[in-house]
Amino acid sequence: MQTQHPTVLTIAGVDPSGGAGILADIKTMSSLGAYATGVVTAVTAQNTVGVQGALPIPTDFVVRQIDTLFEDVHIDSVKIGMLFDSNLIRAIAERLRYWKPRFIVLDPVMVAKSGDALLTREAISTLREELLPISTIITPNLPEAAELLQAVDITDDDQMEEAANDLWKMKGCTGWVYLKGGHQENVDHSMDLLYDGRHMIRYSAERTNTKNTHGTGCALSSALAALLPVSSDIPMAAREAKRYFTQAIIHADELHIGHGHGPVHHFYAQWR
């Protein structure tokens, strides 16, 4: 049943600068008219320049957060962001299989904008096995897709199509893959692919010349989680999510946050 203001859960880490992670997710969801809830998986010492440290929340307490929330609140969709290790991934996958939310959006966060690793290498195979198959849609960028596929760099349109197909097969030939093309070089437009095994849908936007792109992946995946419960279908939700985070990048330079990669502007439509 669709609802005008869906209740959406983000399972992610905390970026104190507010540009990425659970704080950014909540901003995106709120901007798009959803009621945001959150389960914290890790806290970080992080700013727009880099990550100085990360402290994972104990797995049993993450599970307690999830169960306590679902026991009381109806959750329309779930976005999964920063995890930390294999035990946490398995535990989250098990609880989501138990609670069966209608939509699950997986943003396979592996590396911060600064280049700092956020997911241990040994946990990547667990992510493939446990979370990809139960996700409604996954939203990797090109480096994350290459890591998941254990492939060479993905640099052109043909490789993107092949990667989208391979990721869909890795998911078990179910659900959708939203492959973000923002890391392509020497192109005028950012081209993303949405694929479900039959339809290869392209979403294109003109590139914006800005260094303030911290949290773009969080914005896209959180927008999808907010829009899926109120959209007629997944391609429509993806189109609106692309429009939202493109505008958030276009307006990013209106903010002046930090000295590194500043955040996108989640509230570009409201702060006028």
C-alpha positions as CSV (number, residue, x, y, z in Angstrom):
1,M,0.0,0.0,0.0
2,Q,1.4,3.3,-1.0
3,T,1.6,6.2,1.4
4,Q,2.0,9.9,0.8
5,H,4.8,10.2,3.4
6,P,6.6,6.8,3.6
7,T,8.6,5.8,6.6
8,V,12.2,5.0,5.5
9,L,15.1,3.4,7.4
10,T,18.7,4.1,6.8
11,I,21.2,1.6,8.1
12,A,24.6,3.4,7.9
13,G,27.5,5.0,9.7
14,V,27.8,8.6,11.0
15,D,29.9,11.2,9.2
16,P,30.1,14.1,11.7
17,S,30.5,16.6,8.9
18,G,27.0,15.7,7.7
19,G,27.9,15.3,4.1
20,A,27.6,11.5,3.9
21,G,26.3,8.6,5.9
22,I,23.2,8.6,8.1
23,L,23.0,12.3,8.5
24,A,23.1,12.9,4.7
25,D,20.5,10.1,4.2
26,I,18.1,11.7,6.7
27,K,18.5,15.1,4.9
28,T,17.7,13.5,1.5
29,M,14.8,11.5,2.8
30,S,13.3,14.5,4.6
31,S,13.8,16.7,1.6
32,L,11.8,14.3,-0.5
33,G,8.9,14.1,1.9
34,A,9.7,10.8,3.7
35,Y,9.9,10.2,7.5
36,A,13.4,9.1,8.1
37,T,14.6,6.6,10.8
38,G,18.1,5.4,11.4
39,V,20.1,2.5,12.7
40,V,23.8,3.4,13.3
41,T,26.4,0.8,12.3
42,A,29.6,2.8,13.0
43,V,30.8,6.2,14.1
44,T,33.7,7.9,12.4
45,A,36.1,10.8,13.0
46,Q,35.6,12.4,9.6
47,N,35.4,15.7,7.9
48,T,35.4,17.0,4.3
49,V,39.2,16.3,4.0
50,G,39.4,12.6,5.2
51,V,38.5,9.9,7.6
52,Q,40.7,9.9,10.7
53,G,39.1,6.8,12.4
54,A,36.1,4.6,12.6
55,L,34.5,2.8,15.5
56,P,32.0,0.0,14.6
57,I,28.9,-0.4,16.8
58,P,28.8,-4.0,18.2
59,T,26.8,-6.3,15.9
60,D,24.4,-7.4,18.7
61,F,23.5,-3.8,19.4
62,V,22.9,-3.1,15.7
63,V,20.6,-6.0,15.7
64,R,18.9,-4.7,18.8
65,Q,18.4,-1.3,17.0
66,I,16.8,-3.0,14.0
67,D,14.5,-5.3,16.0
68,T,13.4,-2.6,18.4
69,L,12.5,-0.3,15.5
70,F,10.6,-2.9,13.4
71,E,8.7,-4.1,16.4
72,D,7.1,-0.7,16.8
73,V,7.3,1.2,13.4
74,H,6.1,0.2,10.0
75,I,9.0,0.6,7.6
76,D,8.2,1.1,3.9
77,S,11.8,0.9,2.6
78,V,15.3,0.4,3.8
79,K,18.6,1.9,2.5
80,I,21.8,0.2,3.5
81,G,25.0,2.2,3.5
82,M,28.3,1.9,5.4
83,L,28.8,-1.5,7.0
84,F,32.0,-2.7,8.5
85,D,32.7,-6.4,8.6
86,S,31.3,-9.8,7.6
87,N,29.6,-10.5,10.9
88,L,27.6,-7.3,10.7
89,I,26.7,-7.9,7.1
90,R,25.4,-11.4,7.9
91,A,23.4,-10.2,10.9
92,I,21.8,-7.3,9.0
93,A,20.9,-9.6,6.1
94,E,19.3,-12.2,8.5
95,R,17.2,-9.5,10.3
96,L,16.0,-8.0,7.0
97,R,15.0,-11.5,5.8
98,Y,13.1,-11.9,9.0
99,W,11.3,-8.5,8.8
100,K,10.8,-8.5,5.0
101,P,10.6,-4.8,4.2
102,R,9.1,-4.2,0.8
103,F,12.1,-2.3,-0.7
104,I,15.8,-2.7,0.1
105,V,18.3,-0.3,-1.5
106,L,21.9,-1.3,-1.2
107,D,24.6,1.3,-1.6
108,P,27.8,-0.9,-1.5
109,V,30.0,1.7,0.2
110,M,33.6,0.7,0.1
111,V,35.7,3.9,-0.2
112,A,35.1,7.4,1.1
113,K,35.3,10.4,-1.3
114,S,38.8,11.1,0.3
115,G,40.0,7.7,-0.8
116,D,39.8,6.1,2.7
117,A,38.6,2.5,2.8
118,L,35.3,2.1,4.7
119,L,34.7,-1.7,4.1
120,T,37.2,-4.3,4.9
121,R,38.3,-6.4,1.9
122,E,37.3,-9.7,3.4
123,A,33.7,-8.4,3.9
124,I,33.2,-7.7,0.2
125,S,32.5,-11.4,-0.6
126,T,30.0,-11.6,2.3
127,L,28.3,-8.5,0.9
128,R,28.0,-10.3,-2.5
129,E,26.6,-13.5,-0.9
130,E,24.3,-12.0,1.8
131,L,23.0,-8.6,0.7
132,L,23.0,-8.5,-3.1
133,P,20.4,-11.3,-3.5
134,I,17.9,-9.7,-1.1
135,S,18.2,-6.2,-2.3
136,T,15.5,-4.7,-4.5
137,I,18.1,-2.5,-6.2
138,I,21.9,-1.9,-5.8
139,T,23.6,1.4,-6.6
140,P,27.3,0.9,-7.1
141,N,29.6,3.4,-8.8
142,L,32.1,2.2,-11.3
143,P,34.9,1.4,-8.9
144,E,32.5,-0.4,-6.6
145,A,31.1,-2.4,-9.5
146,A,34.6,-3.4,-10.5
147,E,35.4,-4.4,-7.0
148,L,32.3,-6.5,-6.7
149,L,32.9,-8.2,-10.0
150,Q,36.7,-8.5,-9.4
151,A,37.1,-6.9,-12.8
152,V,39.3,-4.4,-14.5
153,D,38.4,-0.7,-14.4
154,I,35.1,0.1,-16.1
155,T,35.7,3.1,-18.4
156,D,33.3,3.1,-21.3
157,D,29.6,2.6,-22.2
158,D,30.1,-1.0,-23.5
159,Q,31.9,-2.0,-20.3
160,M,29.1,-0.4,-18.2
161,E,26.4,-2.4,-20.0
162,E,28.4,-5.6,-19.5
163,A,29.0,-4.8,-15.8
164,A,25.3,-4.1,-15.2
165,N,24.4,-7.4,-16.7
166,D,27.1,-9.2,-14.7
167,L,26.0,-7.6,-11.4
168,W,22.4,-8.5,-12.1
169,K,23.5,-12.1,-12.6
170,M,25.5,-11.9,-9.3
171,K,22.3,-10.7,-7.6
172,G,20.7,-14.0,-8.7
173,C,19.0,-12.7,-11.8
174,T,16.5,-10.8,-9.6
175,G,15.8,-7.1,-8.9
176,W,17.5,-4.1,-10.4
177,V,21.0,-2.7,-10.8
178,Y,21.5,1.1,-10.9
179,L,25.1,1.6,-12.1
180,K,26.4,5.1,-11.6
181,G,28.6,6.4,-14.3
182,G,30.0,9.5,-12.6
183,H,33.5,8.2,-12.6
184,Q,33.8,8.1,-16.4
185,E,36.5,10.5,-17.5
186,N,36.5,13.0,-20.4
187,V,32.8,13.0,-21.0
188,D,30.3,15.9,-20.9
189,H,27.5,14.0,-19.4
190,S,27.1,11.7,-16.5
191,M,25.3,8.5,-17.7
192,D,23.8,6.0,-15.3
193,L,22.3,2.6,-16.2
194,L,19.3,0.9,-14.7
195,Y,18.9,-2.8,-15.6
196,D,16.6,-5.7,-14.6
197,G,17.8,-8.4,-17.0
198,R,15.5,-7.1,-19.8
199,H,15.5,-3.3,-19.9
200,M,18.7,-1.2,-20.1
201,I,17.5,2.3,-19.2
202,R,19.8,5.3,-19.4
203,Y,19.6,8.4,-17.3
204,S,21.8,11.2,-18.4
205,A,22.7,14.6,-16.9
206,E,25.2,17.3,-17.9
207,R,28.2,17.3,-15.7
208,T,28.7,20.1,-13.1
209,N,32.2,21.4,-12.5
210,T,32.5,21.3,-8.7
211,K,34.7,19.6,-6.1
212,N,31.7,19.5,-3.7
213,T,30.4,16.0,-4.4
214,H,30.7,14.5,-0.9
215,G,27.8,12.2,-0.4
216,T,26.5,11.8,-3.9
217,G,26.1,8.0,-3.5
218,C,24.3,8.5,-0.2
219,A,21.9,11.1,-1.9
220,L,21.1,8.8,-4.8
221,S,20.4,5.6,-2.8
222,S,18.5,7.5,-0.1
223,A,16.4,9.3,-2.7
224,L,15.5,5.9,-4.2
225,A,14.5,4.6,-0.8
226,A,12.3,7.6,-0.2
227,L,10.7,7.5,-3.7
228,L,10.2,3.8,-4.2
229,P,7.1,3.5,-1.9
230,V,5.3,6.4,-3.6
231,S,6.3,5.7,-7.3
232,S,4.4,3.8,-9.8
233,D,7.4,1.7,-10.7
234,I,11.2,1.5,-10.2
235,P,12.2,3.3,-13.4
236,M,10.1,6.2,-12.3
237,A,11.7,6.3,-8.9
238,A,15.1,6.1,-10.5
239,R,14.4,9.0,-12.8
240,E,13.2,11.2,-10.0
241,A,16.2,10.2,-7.8
242,K,18.6,11.1,-10.6
243,R,16.9,14.4,-11.0
244,Y,17.1,15.1,-7.3
245,F,20.8,14.3,-6.8
246,T,21.8,16.1,-10.0
247,Q,20.2,19.3,-8.7
248,A,21.8,18.7,-5.3
249,I,25.2,18.7,-7.1
250,I,24.3,21.7,-9.3
251,H,23.6,23.7,-6.1
252,A,26.5,22.3,-4.0
253,D,28.6,25.4,-4.4
254,E,25.9,27.5,-2.6
255,L,27.1,25.8,0.6
256,H,30.5,26.5,2.1
257,I,31.3,23.5,4.3
258,G,34.9,22.5,5.1
259,H,38.1,22.7,3.1
260,G,37.9,19.5,1.1
261,H,35.2,17.8,-0.8
262,G,32.1,19.7,0.4
263,P,28.6,18.1,0.6
264,V,25.9,18.3,-2.1
265,H,23.0,20.6,-1.3
266,H,20.3,18.3,0.0
267,F,17.8,21.2,0.7
268,Y,18.3,23.1,-2.6
269,A,14.6,23.2,-3.1
270,Q,13.7,24.3,0.4
271,W,16.4,26.9,1.2
272,R,15.3,29.6,-1.1
